[in-house]
């Protein structure tokens, strides 16, 4: 996420009691990092009251975030884990992985773990690489002058928009979803994750969310029917057959929805946000170019820096002490992941983007039982993306203003116009 520097003057100007973190607009046009810094310092357990009477606490410090996300006995996921659902409960509670507490959560999660980690993924690597190469080829195409010579003033390429298709190369394949459907699925998951954003909004945010849910659930129901009696080793069929086919059609459908949303709503924002961080800090790009062993460090720092899954909600099952006070039984708590990942108690010099950062214990993938199922997949995608960038791109430059997503759930960019200059290898220039 592009960052206004957190200066002492800005920090002093923030009054946490006037902050409205619920407002999606604030995350697109405001300065959440300065506000979060002020909250970590002065209001680590912060109560927000909405005009309609609903309320929630916010935690912004790293250790509080880990306590809330990591202790399902004190903080349940079964009343919904998204701020948008505040006070409405979750119809998928106890059915969808992310909205289920252990022990049921472990029963659902264990069979999926194997598919989303380890050897199963090696087969996906070539698909991801092909998708990344195609994306970068399009980015570099703008550079080609009509006579075939390369010129530097090519066409701007919207990296944020183009990156939205990347997760389908793996999630689409892992779930065996037909490729012609991928563009629609990306559009609908975008609408579901950020219904308030002008890029996705149809009429209003409620209508947008309803349309997205309708389309996605109807789609997965059709896919379910088409798969009956067929065989395959994809995640969709695994959900249909796990525990002797115990899951209902509705349970399979909501979990497919959650898998696809988890993949599509996050990884592209780390791709775009990390490229933006590198554009703003060319010395970091050069450091990785000179030493590709730093790619894993770049990926982890990119995840910490962008923290695309911005907030998650839990409800206290009893009165719980956290720094700064008590969350009463039944109270909702929003964990601000991007803030926890800038906590100076854990990350020295937290506003410095540093590909050589040691002990980068970020919680971009969450913490505890719900730790992201797709973390290995996401890391693989990001590693391959940057390997290919280093191979083919000499530099990215900004060709316009980045546009931030309007959402209190996902932090990211909906627009990142860049110019990509191709790397001239010795072979190519000979
Ligand atoms: C940069 C990429 C990603 C980030 C930052 C991210 C972040 C997260 C976070 C913070 C959680 C915890 C939610 C909670 O505590 O309530 C989570 C859970 C989850 N993620 Fe991801 N995610 C990413 C990519 C993916 C991908 C690629 C997939 C699927 C292929 C995926 C699927 C899921 C699922 C299914 C869960 C629920 C796990 C559970 O409840 O046990 N995510 N993710």
Boltz pocket constraint, residues with backbone or C-beta under 6 A from the ligand:
constraints:
  - pocket:
      binder: B
      contacts: [[A, 69], [A, 77], [A, 81], [A, 97], [A, 98], [A, 99], [A, 100], [A, 109], [A, 167], [A, 171], [A, 255], [A, 258], [A, 259], [A, 260], [A, 262], [A, 263], [A, 264], [A, 266], [A, 267], [A, 270], [A, 307], [A, 308], [A, 309], [A, 312], [A, 313], [A, 337], [A, 363], [A, 364], [A, 365], [A, 366], [A, 367], [A, 369], [A, 370], [A, 371], [A, 372], [A, 373], [A, 374], [A, 375], [A, 377], [A, 378]]
      max_distance: 6.0
